[in-house]
Amino acid sequence: MSFKIGIIGLGYVGLPLAALFAEKYPVIGFDIDSRKIKSLQNGIDPNQLSDQHQLTNPNLHFGNEIHDLEDCTHLIITIPTDIDAQNKPDLGPLKKATEMVGGILKKGMTIVFESTVYPGLTEEICIPILEQKSGLIWKKDFFVGYSPERINPGDHKRPVASILKIVAGDTPATLTDLSNVYGAVITAGIYEAPSIKIAEAAKVIENAQRDLNIAFVNELALIFDRMGIDTREVLKAAGTKCRL
């Protein structure tokens, strides 16, 4: 079977992923920002996440019309889930993207979510939207997976292909399919999570660990500053253990 991949959302997650998939498959990169799309069509990444050589790959096309994605076999949603003024997850953009996908969803398609969400959100919120908008039946007419993004923004030493990829699917067949699709471009390998909820929870832990580490180092930096100690030099010294 031949695959055609649609990437929805061309930010720091979606654009590098689209460029990577284009090394193996035909890819459509979709974003509602028409200015960004025009820039990418000219081989220019406004956020400098990908170089011109990647963006001019003949396998890679960009558009801001959702119907451009109708003949894709796999649609990957990489919409960010930011925090609102009340420090609650703002699910608005993710829901809108899911509604758009539901409007073009066809039998046999597989939808993959990479957005950071709480455990259960994909099945409790996103899938019902897909069913309602498309009139199709989950696990019969279309299939769903989850693969949390693990990109470190600004880290040019570890591009997306070099980071082990977690994948999860709604059925064993979906899991195998996604392992093959992602495995063709992720050189670091694939980890198959037992369920979508487990993959979602793993992403929550990763984010929490990162935030705790940042907060911890910030507190230490305040203490070291009062002691007249250079925090950067402390971190360089402490980091040598990773090289042992």
C-alpha positions as CSV (number, residue, x, y, z in Angstrom):
1,M,0.0,0.0,0.0
2,S,1.3,3.5,-0.8
3,F,1.0,6.1,1.9
4,K,0.4,9.9,1.6
5,I,0.9,11.9,4.8
6,G,-0.9,15.1,5.8
7,I,0.6,17.2,8.5
8,I,-1.8,19.7,10.2
9,G,0.0,22.5,11.9
10,L,3.4,23.7,10.7
11,G,5.0,25.0,13.8
12,Y,8.2,23.7,15.5
13,V,6.7,20.2,15.6
14,G,4.8,19.9,12.4
15,L,7.2,21.4,9.9
16,P,10.3,19.3,10.8
17,L,8.1,16.2,10.8
18,A,6.7,17.1,7.4
19,A,10.2,17.6,6.0
20,L,11.3,14.3,7.5
21,F,8.3,12.3,6.2
22,A,8.9,13.8,2.7
23,E,12.1,11.8,2.5
24,K,10.0,8.6,2.1
25,Y,6.4,9.6,1.3
26,P,4.4,12.2,-0.5
27,V,3.5,14.9,2.1
28,I,1.0,17.7,2.3
29,G,1.8,20.3,5.0
30,F,-1.3,22.3,6.1
31,D,-1.6,25.4,8.1
32,I,-4.3,28.1,8.4
33,D,-1.7,30.8,8.2
34,S,-1.7,31.8,4.5
35,R,1.4,34.0,4.9
36,K,3.4,31.1,6.4
37,I,2.2,28.8,3.6
38,K,3.3,31.2,0.9
39,S,6.7,31.6,2.5
40,L,7.1,27.8,2.7
41,Q,6.1,27.4,-0.9
42,N,8.9,29.7,-1.8
43,G,11.3,27.6,0.2
44,I,11.6,30.0,3.2
45,D,10.9,28.9,6.7
46,P,9.9,32.0,8.7
47,N,10.9,30.3,12.0
48,Q,14.2,28.9,10.6
49,L,13.3,25.3,11.6
50,S,14.1,23.7,8.2
51,D,16.5,24.6,5.4
52,Q,15.6,25.4,1.8
53,H,16.8,22.0,0.6
54,Q,14.3,20.3,2.8
55,L,11.4,22.6,1.9
56,T,12.0,22.2,-1.9
57,N,11.8,18.4,-1.8
58,P,9.4,17.5,-4.7
59,N,7.6,15.1,-2.3
60,L,6.6,18.0,0.0
61,H,3.8,20.4,-0.8
62,F,2.1,23.1,1.3
63,G,-1.4,24.5,1.4
64,N,-4.0,26.2,3.5
65,E,-7.1,24.5,2.0
66,I,-8.2,21.6,4.1
67,H,-9.5,19.8,1.0
68,D,-5.9,19.4,-0.1
69,L,-5.7,16.6,2.5
70,E,-8.6,14.6,1.2
71,D,-6.5,11.9,-0.6
72,C,-4.1,11.3,2.3
73,T,-3.9,7.9,4.0
74,H,-2.7,9.4,7.3
75,L,-3.4,12.8,8.8
76,I,-1.1,13.9,11.7
77,I,-2.4,16.7,13.9
78,T,0.4,18.7,15.6
79,I,-1.6,21.6,17.0
80,P,-0.2,23.1,20.2
81,T,-2.2,23.0,23.5
82,D,-1.3,26.2,25.3
83,I,-2.4,27.4,28.7
84,D,-5.1,30.0,29.0
85,A,-5.4,33.0,31.4
86,Q,-6.7,30.7,34.1
87,N,-3.8,28.3,33.7
88,K,-6.1,25.7,32.1
89,P,-5.3,23.9,28.8
90,D,-6.7,25.8,25.8
91,L,-8.2,23.0,23.7
92,G,-9.9,25.3,21.3
93,P,-7.3,25.1,18.5
94,L,-7.1,21.3,18.8
95,K,-10.9,20.9,18.7
96,K,-11.1,23.2,15.6
97,A,-8.4,21.2,13.8
98,T,-10.2,18.0,14.7
99,E,-13.5,19.4,13.4
100,M,-11.8,20.3,10.1
101,V,-10.3,16.8,9.8
102,G,-13.7,15.3,10.5
103,G,-15.1,17.3,7.6
104,I,-12.9,15.6,5.1
105,L,-12.5,12.2,6.8
106,K,-12.9,9.2,4.5
107,K,-13.1,5.5,5.1
108,G,-9.7,3.9,5.7
109,M,-8.0,7.0,6.9
110,T,-5.8,7.0,10.0
111,I,-5.7,10.1,12.2
112,V,-2.7,10.6,14.5
113,F,-2.6,13.1,17.3
114,E,0.8,14.5,18.5
115,S,-0.5,17.3,20.6
116,T,0.2,17.3,24.4
117,V,-3.0,16.3,26.1
118,Y,-4.2,14.8,29.4
119,P,-4.6,11.0,29.4
120,G,-8.0,10.1,27.8
121,L,-8.5,13.3,25.8
122,T,-8.0,11.7,22.4
123,E,-10.7,9.0,23.0
124,E,-13.0,11.2,25.1
125,I,-13.0,14.4,23.1
126,C,-11.3,14.1,19.7
127,I,-12.7,10.8,18.5
128,P,-16.3,11.8,19.2
129,I,-15.7,15.0,17.2
130,L,-14.4,13.0,14.3
131,E,-17.4,10.7,14.3
132,Q,-19.9,13.5,14.6
133,K,-18.4,15.6,11.8
134,S,-17.8,12.7,9.4
135,G,-20.7,10.4,10.1
136,L,-18.2,7.6,10.1
137,I,-17.7,4.9,12.8
138,W,-14.4,4.7,14.7
139,K,-12.5,1.4,14.4
140,K,-14.7,0.4,11.5
141,D,-14.4,3.3,9.0
142,F,-11.4,5.1,10.3
143,F,-8.6,4.6,12.9
144,V,-6.8,6.7,15.4
145,G,-3.3,6.7,16.9
146,Y,-1.3,8.9,19.3
147,S,2.4,9.7,19.1
148,P,3.6,12.4,21.5
149,E,6.0,14.9,20.0
150,R,9.5,14.9,21.6
151,I,11.2,17.7,19.7
152,N,13.5,20.0,21.7
153,P,13.1,23.4,20.1
154,G,16.4,24.9,19.1
155,D,18.3,21.6,19.6
156,H,20.0,21.1,16.3
157,K,22.1,18.2,17.6
158,R,19.1,16.0,18.0
159,P,16.7,16.3,15.1
160,V,13.4,14.5,15.2
161,A,14.7,11.4,13.4
162,S,17.3,10.9,16.2
163,I,14.7,10.8,19.0
164,L,13.0,7.5,19.9
165,K,9.4,7.7,18.9
166,I,6.5,6.5,21.0
167,V,3.5,5.3,19.0
168,A,0.1,4.0,20.1
169,G,-3.0,2.8,18.2
170,D,-6.6,2.1,18.8
171,T,-6.2,-1.5,17.4
172,P,-3.2,-3.8,17.1
173,A,-3.3,-3.3,13.3
174,T,-3.2,0.5,13.7
175,L,-0.2,0.1,16.0
176,T,1.6,-2.0,13.5
177,D,0.7,0.4,10.7
178,L,2.0,3.4,12.6
179,S,5.2,1.6,13.7
180,N,5.9,1.0,10.0
181,V,5.0,4.5,8.9
182,Y,7.0,6.3,11.5
183,G,9.7,3.6,11.6
184,A,10.6,4.4,8.0
185,V,11.9,7.8,8.9
186,I,12.7,7.7,12.7
187,T,16.3,6.3,12.8
188,A,16.3,6.1,16.6
189,G,13.6,3.5,16.6
190,I,10.0,3.0,17.7
191,Y,8.5,2.2,21.1
192,E,5.0,0.7,20.9
193,A,2.9,1.8,23.8
194,P,0.2,-0.6,24.9
195,S,-2.6,2.0,24.6
196,I,-3.3,5.6,23.6
197,K,-3.9,6.6,27.2
198,I,-0.5,5.2,28.3
199,A,1.2,7.2,25.5
200,E,-0.6,10.4,26.5
201,A,0.4,9.8,30.2
202,A,4.0,9.3,29.2
203,K,4.0,12.7,27.5
204,V,2.6,14.3,30.6
205,I,5.4,12.8,32.7
206,E,8.0,14.1,30.2
207,N,6.7,17.6,30.4
208,A,6.4,17.6,34.1
209,Q,9.9,16.3,34.5
210,R,11.2,19.0,32.2
211,D,9.3,21.7,34.1
212,L,10.5,20.5,37.4
213,N,14.1,20.4,36.2
214,I,13.9,23.9,34.9
215,A,12.3,25.2,38.1
216,F,15.0,23.4,40.2
217,V,17.9,24.8,38.2
218,N,16.3,28.3,38.4
219,E,16.2,28.1,42.2
220,L,19.8,26.9,42.4
221,A,20.8,29.8,40.1
222,L,19.4,32.3,42.6
223,I,21.2,30.6,45.4
224,F,24.5,30.4,43.5
225,D,24.2,34.0,42.4
226,R,24.0,35.1,46.1
227,M,27.1,33.0,46.8
228,G,29.0,34.6,43.9
229,I,29.1,31.3,42.0
230,D,28.8,31.1,38.2
231,T,25.8,28.8,37.6
232,R,26.9,28.0,34.0
233,E,30.3,26.8,35.3
234,V,28.5,24.6,37.9
235,L,26.3,23.0,35.3
236,K,29.3,22.4,33.0
237,A,31.1,20.7,35.9
238,A,28.0,18.6,36.9
239,G,27.3,17.7,33.3
240,T,30.6,15.8,33.0
241,K,29.1,12.8,34.8
242,C,26.9,12.2,31.6
243,R,30.1,11.7,29.7
244,L,31.6,9.1,32.0
